[in-house]
Amino acid sequence: MDSGTIIIGVASIVACILPFIFISRSRKKAEQKRLRALTDLAAQHNGAISRHEFCGEIAIGLDDVNNYILFVSKVKGREAAQFVDLAGIKSCRVENSSRSINSKDGAYKVIDKLSLVFTPVEKDKSNISLEFFDADVSMQLVGELQLIERWEKLINDRLA
């Protein structure tokens, strides 16, 4: 092999690998930013994050000691943070707003919204909703359904 072929081969490999490295770095940087936002929210309520997960533009965390749920999301360029004290919560459920679409290939179920809804113990207080997915904002689910189901189980186990 001559040196020209080797140089072209190495350059091609580098050109194929570089985009993956840049994507990985930007994803890690975004996750660190969301974790910082969760940590700041926990600090505002004199707590600390003991468990957390990320999915797209969403971060959810749990403070095991104080029994808090912390939620940070970025929707249309705006960051929103929500805090739920589980001491005043009776139950937690997934609210899945969906519709059926019929086509020549069969019927399909399309999810429009996914929210984690907390029902307070006190009947005069309104439900607290954490929105994980909205079809008007994001076109495709990227793990939100699995994430919301895991956290519903985790929270209901803590409430039991």
C-alpha positions in Angstrom: 0.0 0.0 0.0 1.2 3.5 -0.7 1.1 6.3 1.8 -1.6 8.2 -0.2 -4.1 5.3 0.3 -3.3 5.1 4.0 -3.8 8.8 4.5 -7.1 8.7 2.7 -8.2 5.7 4.8 -7.3 7.3 8.1 -9.0 10.6 7.0 -12.2 8.7 6.1 -12.2 6.9 9.4 -11.7 10.2 11.3 -14.4 11.9 9.3 -16.9 9.1 10.2 -16.0 9.0 13.9 -15.9 12.8 14.6 -19.7 13.4 14.4 -20.4 10.7 17.0 -17.8 12.2 19.4 -19.3 15.7 19.0 -22.9 14.3 19.6 -21.8 12.4 22.7 -20.1 15.5 24.1 -23.0 17.8 23.5 -25.4 15.2 25.1 -23.2 14.9 28.2 -23.0 18.7 28.5 -26.8 19.0 28.2 -27.3 16.3 30.9 -24.9 18.1 33.2 -26.8 21.3 32.7 -30.2 19.5 33.6 -28.6 17.8 36.6 -27.3 21.2 37.8 -30.9 22.5 37.4 -32.2 19.6 39.4 -29.5 20.1 42.1 -30.3 23.8 42.3 -34.0 23.1 42.7 -33.3 20.5 45.4 -31.1 23.1 47.2 -33.9 25.6 47.2 -35.9 23.1 49.2 -33.0 22.2 51.4 -32.6 18.8 49.8 -30.3 16.7 47.7 -30.8 14.5 44.7 -30.4 10.8 45.5 -31.8 9.3 42.2 -32.3 10.9 38.8 -32.9 10.1 35.1 -32.8 12.0 31.9 -34.8 11.6 28.7 -34.5 14.1 25.9 -35.1 17.6 27.4 -36.5 16.1 30.7 -34.8 15.4 34.0 -36.6 13.9 37.0 -35.1 13.3 40.4 -35.9 12.0 43.8 -34.8 13.2 47.2 -35.0 10.0 49.4 -34.4 11.8 52.7 -37.1 14.6 52.3 -39.4 12.5 50.0 -39.4 15.1 47.2 -39.8 14.7 43.4 -38.0 17.3 41.3 -38.7 17.8 37.7 -37.0 20.0 35.1 -38.0 20.2 31.4 -37.1 22.4 28.5 -40.1 23.2 26.2 -39.8 25.6 23.3 -36.5 27.0 24.6 -37.9 27.8 28.1 -36.8 25.8 31.1 -39.5 24.9 33.7 -38.9 23.4 37.1 -41.5 21.7 39.3 -41.3 20.4 42.9 -43.6 17.8 44.5 -43.6 17.0 48.2 -44.7 13.4 48.4 -45.8 13.8 52.1 -49.0 15.5 50.8 -49.7 13.1 48.0 -52.2 10.3 48.0 -51.5 8.6 44.7 -49.6 8.9 41.4 -50.7 7.8 38.0 -49.7 8.1 34.3 -52.1 10.1 32.2 -51.8 9.0 28.6 -53.9 11.1 26.2 -54.0 9.2 22.9 -56.2 8.7 19.9 -56.7 5.9 17.4 -56.0 6.4 13.7 -57.4 4.0 11.1 -55.5 3.5 7.9 -55.4 0.9 5.1 -52.7 -1.0 7.1 -54.8 -1.2 10.3 -55.6 0.9 13.4 -52.8 2.7 15.2 -52.7 4.4 18.6 -51.1 7.8 18.6 -50.0 9.3 21.9 -50.7 13.0 22.2 -49.6 13.7 25.8 -47.9 11.9 28.6 -48.1 13.3 32.1 -47.4 12.0 35.6 -50.3 13.2 37.7 -50.1 13.5 41.5 -53.4 13.4 43.6 -53.0 15.3 46.8 -54.3 14.0 50.1 -56.3 17.2 50.7 -59.4 17.2 48.5 -59.5 21.0 48.1 -56.1 21.0 46.4 -55.8 20.4 42.7 -53.8 17.7 41.0 -50.1 18.3 40.1 -49.1 17.3 36.6 -45.6 16.8 35.3 -45.7 16.8 31.5 -43.2 14.3 29.9 -44.4 14.4 26.3 -46.6 16.7 24.1 -47.0 15.8 20.4 -47.5 19.6 19.7 -43.9 20.2 20.9 -42.1 17.0 20.0 -42.9 14.8 17.1 -41.6 11.5 18.4 -41.3 9.6 21.7 -37.8 8.9 22.7 -38.2 6.7 25.8 -40.6 9.0 27.7 -43.2 6.2 28.0 -40.7 3.8 29.7 -39.4 6.6 31.9 -42.8 7.7 33.1 -43.9 4.1 33.8 -40.7 3.4 35.9 -41.2 6.6 37.9 -44.9 5.9 38.5 -44.0 2.5 40.0 -41.1 4.0 42.0 -43.3 6.8 43.4 -46.3 4.5 44.2 -44.0 2.1 46.0 -42.9 5.0 48.2 -46.4 6.2 48.8 -47.6 2.7 49.8 
